[in-house]
Amino acid sequence: VICCHELIDFLADYDEGTLSPAQRRAFEEHLVICPPCVRYIEEYREAVRLSRECLCDDCPPPLPEEVNQRLVAAMKAARGK
Ligand SMILES: [Zn+2]
């Protein structure tokens, strides 16, 4: 079983489909037992979606500080600290 830190490391590769089958299984097994990581991943995917939505120069930064803070808070919660 992987820990939360490893799960975060795997996340980008998981979404790109570049993990080995064993890594994918470990990733998915961790999500079953770790709700904080599920929430973190939802926040991460939402952030990625938002950052892809707007590519023009005139708009404000796609990732406001408030969203960053929530991501950091979710990671800390996932580590249980
Ligand atoms: Zn976790």
PDB file of the backbone (N, CA, C, O) and the ligand in Angstrom, with CONECT records:
HET     ZN  A 101       1
ATOM      1  N   VAL A   1       0.858  -1.202   0.000  1.00  0.00           N
ATOM      2  CA  VAL A   1       0.000   0.000   0.000  1.00  0.00           C
ATOM      3  C   VAL A   1       0.885   1.240   0.000  1.00  0.00           C
ATOM      4  O   VAL A   1       1.861   1.314   0.747  1.00  0.00           O
ATOM      5  N   ILE A   2       0.546   2.201  -0.829  1.00  0.00           N
ATOM      6  CA  ILE A   2       1.336   3.431  -0.890  1.00  0.00           C
ATOM      7  C   ILE A   2       0.816   4.434   0.138  1.00  0.00           C
ATOM      8  O   ILE A   2      -0.328   4.341   0.582  1.00  0.00           O
ATOM      9  N   CYS A   3       1.658   5.387   0.512  1.00  0.00           N
ATOM     10  CA  CYS A   3       1.237   6.432   1.432  1.00  0.00           C
ATOM     11  C   CYS A   3       0.720   7.634   0.634  1.00  0.00           C
ATOM     12  O   CYS A   3       0.813   7.682  -0.592  1.00  0.00           O
ATOM     13  N   CYS A   4       0.173   8.601   1.379  1.00  0.00           N
ATOM     14  CA  CYS A   4      -0.437   9.758   0.720  1.00  0.00           C
ATOM     15  C   CYS A   4       0.576  10.512  -0.140  1.00  0.00           C
ATOM     16  O   CYS A   4       0.250  10.982  -1.231  1.00  0.00           O
ATOM     17  N   HIS A   5       1.795  10.621   0.357  1.00  0.00           N
ATOM     18  CA  HIS A   5       2.805  11.366  -0.377  1.00  0.00           C
ATOM     19  C   HIS A   5       3.078  10.709  -1.741  1.00  0.00           C
ATOM     20  O   HIS A   5       3.194  11.394  -2.757  1.00  0.00           O
ATOM     21  N   GLU A   6       3.176   9.389  -1.746  1.00  0.00           N
ATOM     22  CA  GLU A   6       3.403   8.685  -3.006  1.00  0.00           C
ATOM     23  C   GLU A   6       2.219   8.840  -3.949  1.00  0.00           C
ATOM     24  O   GLU A   6       2.382   8.958  -5.164  1.00  0.00           O
ATOM     25  N   LEU A   7       1.029   8.836  -3.368  1.00  0.00           N
ATOM     26  CA  LEU A   7      -0.160   9.005  -4.197  1.00  0.00           C
ATOM     27  C   LEU A   7      -0.120  10.344  -4.940  1.00  0.00           C
ATOM     28  O   LEU A   7      -0.442  10.419  -6.126  1.00  0.00           O
ATOM     29  N   ILE A   8       0.281  11.401  -4.220  1.00  0.00           N
ATOM     30  CA  ILE A   8       0.357  12.707  -4.862  1.00  0.00           C
ATOM     31  C   ILE A   8       1.400  12.670  -5.978  1.00  0.00           C
ATOM     32  O   ILE A   8       1.206  13.264  -7.039  1.00  0.00           O
ATOM     33  N   ASP A   9       2.504  11.970  -5.730  1.00  0.00           N
ATOM     34  CA  ASP A   9       3.535  11.849  -6.761  1.00  0.00           C
ATOM     35  C   ASP A   9       3.013  11.109  -7.993  1.00  0.00           C
ATOM     36  O   ASP A   9       3.399  11.418  -9.120  1.00  0.00           O
ATOM     37  N   PHE A  10       2.137  10.133  -7.771  1.00  0.00           N
ATOM     38  CA  PHE A  10       1.617   9.333  -8.875  1.00  0.00           C
ATOM     39  C   PHE A  10       0.527  10.038  -9.675  1.00  0.00           C
ATOM     40  O   PHE A  10       0.222   9.664 -10.807  1.00  0.00           O
ATOM     41  N   LEU A  11      -0.057  11.078  -9.054  1.00  0.00           N
ATOM     42  CA  LEU A  11      -1.297  11.613  -9.600  1.00  0.00           C
ATOM     43  C   LEU A  11      -1.193  12.051 -11.066  1.00  0.00           C
ATOM     44  O   LEU A  11      -2.032  11.678 -11.886  1.00  0.00           O
ATOM     45  N   ALA A  12      -0.178  12.834 -11.390  1.00  0.00           N
ATOM     46  CA  ALA A  12      -0.068  13.333 -12.760  1.00  0.00           C
ATOM     47  C   ALA A  12       0.123  12.170 -13.736  1.00  0.00           C
ATOM     48  O   ALA A  12      -0.469  12.146 -14.815  1.00  0.00           O
ATOM     49  N   ASP A  13       0.962  11.204 -13.337  1.00  0.00           N
ATOM     50  CA  ASP A  13       1.199  10.043 -14.201  1.00  0.00           C
ATOM     51  C   ASP A  13      -0.062   9.193 -14.339  1.00  0.00           C
ATOM     52  O   ASP A  13      -0.340   8.628 -15.397  1.00  0.00           O
ATOM     53  N   TYR A  14      -0.814   9.118 -13.242  1.00  0.00           N
ATOM     54  CA  TYR A  14      -2.070   8.355 -13.297  1.00  0.00           C
ATOM     55  C   TYR A  14      -3.011   8.966 -14.329  1.00  0.00           C
ATOM     56  O   TYR A  14      -3.578   8.254 -15.158  1.00  0.00           O
ATOM     57  N   ASP A  15      -3.172  10.277 -14.275  1.00  0.00           N
ATOM     58  CA  ASP A  15      -4.081  10.943 -15.202  1.00  0.00           C
ATOM     59  C   ASP A  15      -3.592  10.843 -16.641  1.00  0.00           C
ATOM     60  O   ASP A  15      -4.391  10.885 -17.576  1.00  0.00           O
ATOM     61  N   GLU A  16      -2.272  10.711 -16.819  1.00  0.00           N
ATOM     62  CA  GLU A  16      -1.735  10.586 -18.169  1.00  0.00           C
ATOM     63  C   GLU A  16      -1.704   9.135 -18.634  1.00  0.00           C
ATOM     64  O   GLU A  16      -1.392   8.854 -19.791  1.00  0.00           O
ATOM     65  N   GLY A  17      -2.029   8.217 -17.727  1.00  0.00           N
ATOM     66  CA  GLY A  17      -2.067   6.807 -18.089  1.00  0.00           C
ATOM     67  C   GLY A  17      -0.693   6.178 -18.239  1.00  0.00           C
ATOM     68  O   GLY A  17      -0.543   5.191 -18.958  1.00  0.00           O
ATOM     69  N   THR A  18       0.322   6.736 -17.568  1.00  0.00           N
ATOM     70  CA  THR A  18       1.685   6.224 -17.726  1.00  0.00           C
ATOM     71  C   THR A  18       2.135   5.361 -16.546  1.00  0.00           C
ATOM     72  O   THR A  18       3.284   4.920 -16.508  1.00  0.00           O
ATOM     73  N   LEU A  19       1.248   5.118 -15.592  1.00  0.00           N
ATOM     74  CA  LEU A  19       1.616   4.244 -14.483  1.00  0.00           C
ATOM     75  C   LEU A  19       1.593   2.781 -14.927  1.00  0.00           C
ATOM     76  O   LEU A  19       0.858   2.405 -15.839  1.00  0.00           O
ATOM     77  N   SER A  20       2.420   1.961 -14.256  1.00  0.00           N
ATOM     78  CA  SER A  20       2.352   0.524 -14.491  1.00  0.00           C
ATOM     79  C   SER A  20       1.056  -0.004 -13.888  1.00  0.00           C
ATOM     80  O   SER A  20       0.467   0.643 -13.022  1.00  0.00           O
ATOM     81  N   PRO A  21       0.600  -1.190 -14.343  1.00  0.00           N
ATOM     82  CA  PRO A  21      -0.630  -1.761 -13.763  1.00  0.00           C
ATOM     83  C   PRO A  21      -0.548  -1.899 -12.254  1.00  0.00           C
ATOM     84  O   PRO A  21      -1.535  -1.652 -11.560  1.00  0.00           O
ATOM     85  N   ALA A  22       0.621  -2.293 -11.725  1.00  0.00           N
ATOM     86  CA  ALA A  22       0.768  -2.445 -10.277  1.00  0.00           C
ATOM     87  C   ALA A  22       0.636  -1.093  -9.577  1.00  0.00           C
ATOM     88  O   ALA A  22       0.022  -0.999  -8.515  1.00  0.00           O
ATOM     89  N   GLN A  23       1.206  -0.062 -10.166  1.00  0.00           N
ATOM     90  CA  GLN A  23       1.111   1.276  -9.584  1.00  0.00           C
ATOM     91  C   GLN A  23      -0.324   1.784  -9.614  1.00  0.00           C
ATOM     92  O   GLN A  23      -0.804   2.406  -8.666  1.00  0.00           O
ATOM     93  N   ARG A  24      -0.999   1.502 -10.734  1.00  0.00           N
ATOM     94  CA  ARG A  24      -2.403   1.927 -10.830  1.00  0.00           C
ATOM     95  C   ARG A  24      -3.237   1.256  -9.744  1.00  0.00           C
ATOM     96  O   ARG A  24      -4.090   1.888  -9.121  1.00  0.00           O
ATOM     97  N   ARG A  25      -2.979  -0.028  -9.526  1.00  0.00           N
ATOM     98  CA  ARG A  25      -3.756  -0.754  -8.525  1.00  0.00           C
ATOM     99  C   ARG A  25      -3.485  -0.184  -7.138  1.00  0.00           C
ATOM    100  O   ARG A  25      -4.410   0.012  -6.349  1.00  0.00           O
ATOM    101  N   ALA A  26      -2.219   0.079  -6.846  1.00  0.00           N
ATOM    102  CA  ALA A  26      -1.866   0.653  -5.542  1.00  0.00           C
ATOM    103  C   ALA A  26      -2.533   2.018  -5.360  1.00  0.00           C
ATOM    104  O   ALA A  26      -3.034   2.345  -4.284  1.00  0.00           O
ATOM    105  N   PHE A  27      -2.526   2.793  -6.423  1.00  0.00           N
ATOM    106  CA  PHE A  27      -3.149   4.119  -6.406  1.00  0.00           C
ATOM    107  C   PHE A  27      -4.627   4.007  -6.073  1.00  0.00           C
ATOM    108  O   PHE A  27      -5.132   4.700  -5.190  1.00  0.00           O
ATOM    109  N   GLU A  28      -5.318   3.122  -6.793  1.00  0.00           N
ATOM    110  CA  GLU A  28      -6.762   2.998  -6.601  1.00  0.00           C
ATOM    111  C   GLU A  28      -7.093   2.393  -5.236  1.00  0.00           C
ATOM    112  O   GLU A  28      -8.100   2.749  -4.623  1.00  0.00           O
ATOM    113  N   GLU A  29      -6.241   1.477  -4.763  1.00  0.00           N
ATOM    114  CA  GLU A  29      -6.481   0.897  -3.436  1.00  0.00           C
ATOM    115  C   GLU A  29      -6.324   1.953  -2.349  1.00  0.00           C
ATOM    116  O   GLU A  29      -7.046   1.945  -1.352  1.00  0.00           O
ATOM    117  N   HIS A  30      -5.368   2.866  -2.553  1.00  0.00           N
ATOM    118  CA  HIS A  30      -5.190   3.924  -1.561  1.00  0.00           C
ATOM    119  C   HIS A  30      -6.428   4.814  -1.495  1.00  0.00           C
ATOM    120  O   HIS A  30      -6.845   5.222  -0.411  1.00  0.00           O
ATOM    121  N   LEU A  31      -7.017   5.114  -2.653  1.00  0.00           N
ATOM    122  CA  LEU A  31      -8.185   5.994  -2.666  1.00  0.00           C
ATOM    123  C   LEU A  31      -9.361   5.370  -1.919  1.00  0.00           C
ATOM    124  O   LEU A  31     -10.175   6.081  -1.331  1.00  0.00           O
ATOM    125  N   VAL A  32      -9.449   4.043  -1.943  1.00  0.00           N
ATOM    126  CA  VAL A  32     -10.549   3.371  -1.244  1.00  0.00           C
ATOM    127  C   VAL A  32     -10.454   3.604   0.261  1.00  0.00           C
ATOM    128  O   VAL A  32     -11.471   3.736   0.941  1.00  0.00           O
ATOM    129  N   ILE A  33      -9.219   3.652   0.778  1.00  0.00           N
ATOM    130  CA  ILE A  33      -9.042   3.749   2.234  1.00  0.00           C
ATOM    131  C   ILE A  33      -8.750   5.167   2.699  1.00  0.00           C
ATOM    132  O   ILE A  33      -8.620   5.399   3.901  1.00  0.00           O
ATOM    133  N   CYS A  34      -8.643   6.122   1.780  1.00  0.00           N
ATOM    134  CA  CYS A  34      -8.174   7.454   2.176  1.00  0.00           C
ATOM    135  C   CYS A  34      -9.023   8.575   1.560  1.00  0.00           C
ATOM    136  O   CYS A  34      -8.659   9.133   0.525  1.00  0.00           O
ATOM    137  N   PRO A  35     -10.156   8.903   2.200  1.00  0.00           N
ATOM    138  CA  PRO A  35     -11.019   9.977   1.679  1.00  0.00           C
ATOM    139  C   PRO A  35     -10.313  11.321   1.487  1.00  0.00           C
ATOM    140  O   PRO A  35     -10.617  12.018   0.519  1.00  0.00           O
ATOM    141  N   PRO A  36      -9.374  11.720   2.374  1.00  0.00           N
ATOM    142  CA  PRO A  36      -8.703  13.007   2.131  1.00  0.00           C
ATOM    143  C   PRO A  36      -8.002  13.062   0.770  1.00  0.00           C
ATOM    144  O   PRO A  36      -7.982  14.106   0.119  1.00  0.00           O
ATOM    145  N   CYS A  37      -7.430  11.932   0.349  1.00  0.00           N
ATOM    146  CA  CYS A  37      -6.772  11.916  -0.956  1.00  0.00           C
ATOM    147  C   CYS A  37      -7.800  12.017  -2.089  1.00  0.00           C
ATOM    148  O   CYS A  37      -7.524  12.631  -3.120  1.00  0.00           O
ATOM    149  N   VAL A  38      -8.969  11.424  -1.905  1.00  0.00           N
ATOM    150  CA  VAL A  38     -10.015  11.549  -2.916  1.00  0.00           C
ATOM    151  C   VAL A  38     -10.384  13.016  -3.094  1.00  0.00           C
ATOM    152  O   VAL A  38     -10.528  13.510  -4.212  1.00  0.00           O
ATOM    153  N   ARG A  39     -10.536  13.705  -1.949  1.00  0.00           N
ATOM    154  CA  ARG A  39     -10.873  15.131  -2.023  1.00  0.00           C
ATOM    155  C   ARG A  39      -9.745  15.915  -2.682  1.00  0.00           C
ATOM    156  O   ARG A  39      -9.988  16.814  -3.487  1.00  0.00           O
ATOM    157  N   TYR A  40      -8.510  15.565  -2.332  1.00  0.00           N
ATOM    158  CA  TYR A  40      -7.378  16.266  -2.922  1.00  0.00           C
ATOM    159  C   TYR A  40      -7.385  16.125  -4.440  1.00  0.00           C
ATOM    160  O   TYR A  40      -7.162  17.093  -5.166  1.00  0.00           O
ATOM    161  N   ILE A  41      -7.644  14.901  -4.911  1.00  0.00           N
ATOM    162  CA  ILE A  41      -7.624  14.649  -6.344  1.00  0.00           C
ATOM    163  C   ILE A  41      -8.747  15.393  -7.048  1.00  0.00           C
ATOM    164  O   ILE A  41      -8.574  15.894  -8.159  1.00  0.00           O
ATOM    165  N   GLU A  42      -9.900  15.462  -6.392  1.00  0.00           N
ATOM    166  CA  GLU A  42     -10.997  16.228  -6.987  1.00  0.00           C
ATOM    167  C   GLU A  42     -10.600  17.691  -7.139  1.00  0.00           C
ATOM    168  O   GLU A  42     -10.881  18.315  -8.162  1.00  0.00           O
ATOM    169  N   GLU A  43      -9.947  18.232  -6.118  1.00  0.00           N
ATOM    170  CA  GLU A  43      -9.504  19.624  -6.174  1.00  0.00           C
ATOM    171  C   GLU A  43      -8.446  19.804  -7.263  1.00  0.00           C
ATOM    172  O   GLU A  43      -8.451  20.790  -8.000  1.00  0.00           O
ATOM    173  N   TYR A  44      -7.546  18.835  -7.344  1.00  0.00           N
ATOM    174  CA  TYR A  44      -6.480  18.903  -8.344  1.00  0.00           C
ATOM    175  C   TYR A  44      -7.063  18.911  -9.759  1.00  0.00           C
ATOM    176  O   TYR A  44      -6.659  19.707 -10.607  1.00  0.00           O
ATOM    177  N   ARG A  45      -8.026  18.005  -9.998  1.00  0.00           N
ATOM    178  CA  ARG A  45      -8.601  17.919 -11.344  1.00  0.00           C
ATOM    179  C   ARG A  45      -9.401  19.167 -11.679  1.00  0.00           C
ATOM    180  O   ARG A  45      -9.411  19.622 -12.822  1.00  0.00           O
ATOM    181  N   GLU A  46     -10.072  19.716 -10.671  1.00  0.00           N
ATOM    182  CA  GLU A  46     -10.812  20.957 -10.899  1.00  0.00           C
ATOM    183  C   GLU A  46      -9.831  22.082 -11.249  1.00  0.00           C
ATOM    184  O   GLU A  46     -10.093  22.889 -12.141  1.00  0.00           O
ATOM    185  N   ALA A  47      -8.710  22.125 -10.543  1.00  0.00           N
ATOM    186  CA  ALA A  47      -7.711  23.160 -10.818  1.00  0.00           C
ATOM    187  C   ALA A  47      -7.149  23.004 -12.228  1.00  0.00           C
ATOM    188  O   ALA A  47      -6.957  23.993 -12.937  1.00  0.00           O
ATOM    189  N   VAL A  48      -6.886  21.758 -12.634  1.00  0.00           N
ATOM    190  CA  VAL A  48      -6.368  21.512 -13.982  1.00  0.00           C
ATOM    191  C   VAL A  48      -7.392  21.939 -15.020  1.00  0.00           C
ATOM    192  O   VAL A  48      -7.053  22.553 -16.032  1.00  0.00           O
ATOM    193  N   ARG A  49      -8.656  21.605 -14.753  1.00  0.00           N
ATOM    194  CA  ARG A  49      -9.716  21.955 -15.698  1.00  0.00           C
ATOM    195  C   ARG A  49      -9.806  23.473 -15.838  1.00  0.00           C
ATOM    196  O   ARG A  49      -9.906  23.994 -16.949  1.00  0.00           O
ATOM    197  N   LEU A  50      -9.771  24.182 -14.705  1.00  0.00           N
ATOM    198  CA  LEU A  50      -9.867  25.638 -14.742  1.00  0.00           C
ATOM    199  C   LEU A  50      -8.680  26.232 -15.482  1.00  0.00           C
ATOM    200  O   LEU A  50      -8.832  27.180 -16.252  1.00  0.00           O
ATOM    201  N   SER A  51      -7.490  25.667 -15.247  1.00  0.00           N
ATOM    202  CA  SER A  51      -6.298  26.246 -15.862  1.00  0.00           C
ATOM    203  C   SER A  51      -6.291  26.010 -17.366  1.00  0.00           C
ATOM    204  O   SER A  51      -5.641  26.742 -18.113  1.00  0.00           O
ATOM    205  N   ARG A  52      -7.025  24.975 -17.814  1.00  0.00           N
ATOM    206  CA  ARG A  52      -7.081  24.706 -19.251  1.00  0.00           C
ATOM    207  C   ARG A  52      -8.169  25.508 -19.938  1.00  0.00           C
ATOM    208  O   ARG A  52      -8.140  25.699 -21.154  1.00  0.00           O
ATOM    209  N   GLU A  53      -9.136  25.981 -19.146  1.00  0.00           N
ATOM    210  CA  GLU A  53     -10.283  26.644 -19.739  1.00  0.00           C
ATOM    211  C   GLU A  53      -9.915  27.977 -20.357  1.00  0.00           C
ATOM    212  O   GLU A  53     -10.430  28.338 -21.415  1.00  0.00           O
ATOM    213  N   CYS A  54      -9.029  28.708 -19.705  1.00  0.00           N
ATOM    214  CA  CYS A  54      -8.771  30.076 -20.121  1.00  0.00           C
ATOM    215  C   CYS A  54      -7.311  30.242 -20.515  1.00  0.00           C
ATOM    216  O   CYS A  54      -6.418  30.127 -19.676  1.00  0.00           O
ATOM    217  N   LEU A  55      -7.077  30.507 -21.767  1.00  0.00           N
ATOM    218  CA  LEU A  55      -5.699  30.648 -22.241  1.00  0.00           C
ATOM    219  C   LEU A  55      -5.408  32.051 -22.767  1.00  0.00           C
ATOM    220  O   LEU A  55      -4.317  32.309 -23.274  1.00  0.00           O
ATOM    221  N   CYS A  56      -6.359  32.942 -22.650  1.00  0.00           N
ATOM    222  CA  CYS A  56      -6.124  34.277 -23.195  1.00  0.00           C
ATOM    223  C   CYS A  56      -5.310  35.126 -22.215  1.00  0.00           C
ATOM    224  O   CYS A  56      -5.270  34.836 -21.019  1.00  0.00           O
ATOM    225  N   ASP A  57      -4.667  36.168 -22.724  1.00  0.00           N
ATOM    226  CA  ASP A  57      -3.760  36.974 -21.913  1.00  0.00           C
ATOM    227  C   ASP A  57      -4.481  37.962 -21.009  1.00  0.00           C
ATOM    228  O   ASP A  57      -3.917  38.417 -20.013  1.00  0.00           O
ATOM    229  N   ASP A  58      -5.718  38.296 -21.345  1.00  0.00           N
ATOM    230  CA  ASP A  58      -6.396  39.371 -20.631  1.00  0.00           C
ATOM    231  C   ASP A  58      -7.002  38.927 -19.318  1.00  0.00           C
ATOM    232  O   ASP A  58      -7.318  39.760 -18.469  1.00  0.00           O
ATOM    233  N   CYS A  59      -7.170  37.619 -19.134  1.00  0.00           N
ATOM    234  CA  CYS A  59      -7.877  37.128 -17.961  1.00  0.00           C
ATOM    235  C   CYS A  59      -6.959  37.092 -16.751  1.00  0.00           C
ATOM    236  O   CYS A  59      -5.737  37.044 -16.892  1.00  0.00           O
ATOM    237  N   PRO A  60      -7.540  37.114 -15.582  1.00  0.00           N
ATOM    238  CA  PRO A  60      -6.733  36.953 -14.363  1.00  0.00           C
ATOM    239  C   PRO A  60      -6.138  35.556 -14.313  1.00  0.00           C
ATOM    240  O   PRO A  60      -6.579  34.669 -15.044  1.00  0.00           O
ATOM    241  N   PRO A  61      -5.137  35.347 -13.455  1.00  0.00           N
ATOM    242  CA  PRO A  61      -4.511  34.027 -13.358  1.00  0.00           C
ATOM    243  C   PRO A  61      -5.571  32.953 -13.097  1.00  0.00           C
ATOM    244  O   PRO A  61      -6.475  33.170 -12.290  1.00  0.00           O
ATOM    245  N   PRO A  62      -5.473  31.805 -13.764  1.00  0.00           N
ATOM    246  CA  PRO A  62      -6.503  30.769 -13.634  1.00  0.00           C
ATOM    247  C   PRO A  62      -6.545  30.125 -12.266  1.00  0.00           C
ATOM    248  O   PRO A  62      -7.569  29.559 -11.882  1.00  0.00           O
ATOM    249  N   LEU A  63      -5.447  30.202 -11.519  1.00  0.00           N
ATOM    250  CA  LEU A  63      -5.430  29.570 -10.201  1.00  0.00           C
ATOM    251  C   LEU A  63      -5.285  30.634  -9.112  1.00  0.00           C
ATOM    252  O   LEU A  63      -4.168  30.993  -8.739  1.00  0.00           O
ATOM    253  N   PRO A  64      -6.407  31.136  -8.605  1.00  0.00           N
ATOM    254  CA  PRO A  64      -6.306  32.159  -7.557  1.00  0.00           C
ATOM    255  C   PRO A  64      -5.644  31.616  -6.304  1.00  0.00           C
ATOM    256  O   PRO A  64      -5.633  30.411  -6.057  1.00  0.00           O
ATOM    257  N   GLU A  65      -5.093  32.534  -5.520  1.00  0.00           N
ATOM    258  CA  GLU A  65      -4.397  32.133  -4.296  1.00  0.00           C
ATOM    259  C   GLU A  65      -5.293  31.297  -3.390  1.00  0.00           C
ATOM    260  O   GLU A  65      -4.831  30.365  -2.732  1.00  0.00           O
ATOM    261  N   GLU A  66      -6.574  31.639  -3.362  1.00  0.00           N
ATOM    262  CA  GLU A  66      -7.508  30.924  -2.482  1.00  0.00           C
ATOM    263  C   GLU A  66      -7.569  29.437  -2.852  1.00  0.00           C
ATOM    264  O   GLU A  66      -7.659  28.580  -1.974  1.00  0.00           O
ATOM    265  N   VAL A  67      -7.519  29.139  -4.148  1.00  0.00           N
ATOM    266  CA  VAL A  67      -7.559  27.743  -4.589  1.00  0.00           C
ATOM    267  C   VAL A  67      -6.269  27.036  -4.177  1.00  0.00           C
ATOM    268  O   VAL A  67      -6.299  25.893  -3.722  1.00  0.00           O
ATOM    269  N   ASN A  68      -5.147  27.719  -4.338  1.00  0.00           N
ATOM    270  CA  ASN A  68      -3.870  27.152  -3.912  1.00  0.00           C
ATOM    271  C   ASN A  68      -3.888  26.804  -2.432  1.00  0.00           C
ATOM    272  O   ASN A  68      -3.424  25.742  -2.018  1.00  0.00           O
ATOM    273  N   GLN A  69      -4.437  27.730  -1.641  1.00  0.00           N
ATOM    274  CA  GLN A  69      -4.501  27.493  -0.198  1.00  0.00           C
ATOM    275  C   GLN A  69      -5.310  26.243   0.099  1.00  0.00           C
ATOM    276  O   GLN A  69      -4.948  25.460   0.977  1.00  0.00           O
ATOM    277  N   ARG A  70      -6.409  26.050  -0.632  1.00  0.00           N
ATOM    278  CA  ARG A  70      -7.249  24.888  -0.386  1.00  0.00           C
ATOM    279  C   ARG A  70      -6.516  23.610  -0.761  1.00  0.00           C
ATOM    280  O   ARG A  70      -6.664  22.585  -0.096  1.00  0.00           O
ATOM    281  N   LEU A  71      -5.725  23.673  -1.828  1.00  0.00           N
ATOM    282  CA  LEU A  71      -4.955  22.492  -2.225  1.00  0.00           C
ATOM    283  C   LEU A  71      -3.936  22.140  -1.142  1.00  0.00           C
ATOM    284  O   LEU A  71      -3.769  20.975  -0.781  1.00  0.00           O
ATOM    285  N   VAL A  72      -3.264  23.163  -0.635  1.00  0.00           N
ATOM    286  CA  VAL A  72      -2.272  22.933   0.419  1.00  0.00           C
ATOM    287  C   VAL A  72      -2.945  22.365   1.658  1.00  0.00           C
ATOM    288  O   VAL A  72      -2.425  21.441   2.284  1.00  0.00           O
ATOM    289  N   ALA A  73      -4.105  22.918   2.015  1.00  0.00           N
ATOM    290  CA  ALA A  73      -4.829  22.451   3.196  1.00  0.00           C
ATOM    291  C   ALA A  73      -5.253  20.999   3.002  1.00  0.00           C
ATOM    292  O   ALA A  73      -5.188  20.201   3.937  1.00  0.00           O
ATOM    293  N   ALA A  74      -5.690  20.650   1.781  1.00  0.00           N
ATOM    294  CA  ALA A  74      -6.124  19.277   1.516  1.00  0.00           C
ATOM    295  C   ALA A  74      -4.951  18.330   1.636  1.00  0.00           C
ATOM    296  O   ALA A  74      -5.104  17.218   2.142  1.00  0.00           O
ATOM    297  N   MET A  75      -3.782  18.749   1.182  1.00  0.00           N
ATOM    298  CA  MET A  75      -2.597  17.896   1.287  1.00  0.00           C
ATOM    299  C   MET A  75      -2.212  17.675   2.741  1.00  0.00           C
ATOM    300  O   MET A  75      -1.859  16.565   3.137  1.00  0.00           O
ATOM    301  N   LYS A  76      -2.283  18.753   3.543  1.00  0.00           N
ATOM    302  CA  LYS A  76      -1.956  18.618   4.946  1.00  0.00           C
ATOM    303  C   LYS A  76      -2.942  17.684   5.632  1.00  0.00           C
ATOM    304  O   LYS A  76      -2.545  16.860   6.455  1.00  0.00           O
ATOM    305  N   ALA A  77      -4.220  17.803   5.302  1.00  0.00           N
ATOM    306  CA  ALA A  77      -5.236  16.933   5.898  1.00  0.00           C
ATOM    307  C   ALA A  77      -4.961  15.483   5.496  1.00  0.00           C
ATOM    308  O   ALA A  77      -5.148  14.562   6.291  1.00  0.00           O
ATOM    309  N   ALA A  78      -4.514  15.293   4.254  1.00  0.00           N
ATOM    310  CA  ALA A  78      -4.254  13.946   3.771  1.00  0.00           C
ATOM    311  C   ALA A  78      -3.091  13.314   4.543  1.00  0.00           C
ATOM    312  O   ALA A  78      -3.047  12.097   4.720  1.00  0.00           O
ATOM    313  N   ARG A  79      -2.151  14.148   4.999  1.00  0.00           N
ATOM    314  CA  ARG A  79      -1.019  13.622   5.762  1.00  0.00           C
ATOM    315  C   ARG A  79      -1.367  13.460   7.242  1.00  0.00           C
ATOM    316  O   ARG A  79      -0.574  12.922   8.015  1.00  0.00           O
ATOM    317  N   GLY A  80      -2.558  13.929   7.634  1.00  0.00           N
ATOM    318  CA  GLY A  80      -2.989  13.782   9.013  1.00  0.00           C
ATOM    319  C   GLY A  80      -2.288  14.717   9.959  1.00  0.00           C
ATOM    320  O   GLY A  80      -2.147  14.415  11.144  1.00  0.00           O
ATOM    321  N   LYS A  81      -1.829  15.895   9.436  1.00  0.00           N
ATOM    322  CA  LYS A  81      -1.143  16.849  10.308  1.00  0.00           C
ATOM    323  C   LYS A  81      -1.860  18.193  10.311  1.00  0.00           C
ATOM    324  O   LYS A  81      -1.425  19.122  10.991  1.00  0.00           O
TER     325      LYS A  81
HETATM  326 ZN    ZN A 101      -4.010   9.313   1.251  1.00  0.00          ZN2+
END
